[in-house]
Amino acid sequence: MGQMTENRKNEPDQALPLAGKTVLVVEDEYYIADDFRRTLNDAGADIVGPFATVAKAHQALDEGNFDCAVIDLNLHGRGDYRSRTA
């Protein structure tokens, strides 16, 4: 999965609960990541990601251009949540 940014800021529909918010998505399973992306986008969020690796997620974390994150704590079968926190 590569970096993908979906921008809805030019669509000011305040009825959407996540309008104006940017969400980082970190998930290694394609269908789950795509479901998160679509669901959050439908709620009005701008999406950063999804990212499938800790390294790519850390790059996005360093940039810090998001309001909150949805993070898989078991990336590639490794349940080390400490590497996911920043």
C-alpha positions in Angstrom: 0.0 0.0 0.0 1.3 3.4 -0.9 0.6 6.8 0.6 -2.8 8.0 -0.3 -4.4 11.3 0.8 -8.0 11.9 0.2 -9.0 15.5 0.7 -12.5 16.6 1.4 -11.7 20.1 2.7 -13.2 21.6 -0.4 -16.5 20.0 0.4 -17.8 21.9 3.4 -20.7 19.7 4.6 -20.9 20.3 8.3 -23.5 17.5 8.7 -20.6 15.0 8.4 -19.3 14.1 11.9 -15.6 14.1 10.9 -15.7 17.1 8.5 -12.5 19.1 8.7 -10.6 16.3 10.5 -7.6 14.4 9.2 -7.2 10.8 10.2 -4.0 8.7 9.9 -4.8 5.0 9.0 -2.2 2.3 9.7 -3.3 -1.2 8.7 -1.6 -4.0 6.9 -4.6 -5.9 5.7 -5.8 -4.4 2.4 -9.5 -5.0 2.7 -9.6 -3.7 6.3 -7.5 -0.7 5.4 -9.8 0.1 2.5 -12.9 -0.3 4.6 -11.5 2.1 7.2 -10.5 4.6 4.4 -14.0 4.5 2.8 -15.9 4.7 6.1 -13.9 7.6 7.5 -14.0 9.4 4.1 -17.8 8.9 4.0 -18.0 10.5 7.5 -16.2 13.5 6.1 -12.6 12.9 7.2 -9.5 13.6 5.1 -7.4 10.4 5.1 -3.6 10.1 5.4 -2.6 6.6 4.4 -3.4 3.8 4.8 0.1 2.7 5.7 1.0 -1.0 6.0 4.4 -0.7 7.8 5.7 0.8 11.0 8.4 2.7 9.1 5.9 4.4 6.8 3.6 5.2 9.7 6.5 6.7 11.6 7.2 9.0 8.7 3.6 10.2 8.7 3.7 10.6 12.5 6.8 12.8 12.2 5.0 15.0 9.7 2.0 15.2 12.2 -0.5 16.4 9.7 -3.5 14.7 11.3 -6.0 15.0 14.1 -6.3 11.4 15.2 -5.3 7.9 14.0 -6.7 4.4 13.5 -3.8 2.0 14.1 -3.6 -1.8 13.8 -1.7 -2.9 16.9 -0.8 -6.3 15.3 0.9 -5.2 12.1 2.2 -8.3 10.2 1.5 -10.5 13.1 3.6 -8.5 15.6 1.6 -7.4 18.6 4.3 -5.0 19.9 2.1 -1.9 20.5 5.0 0.1 22.0 6.4 0.7 18.5 3.0 2.1 17.5 3.0 4.9 20.1 4.5 8.3 19.6 
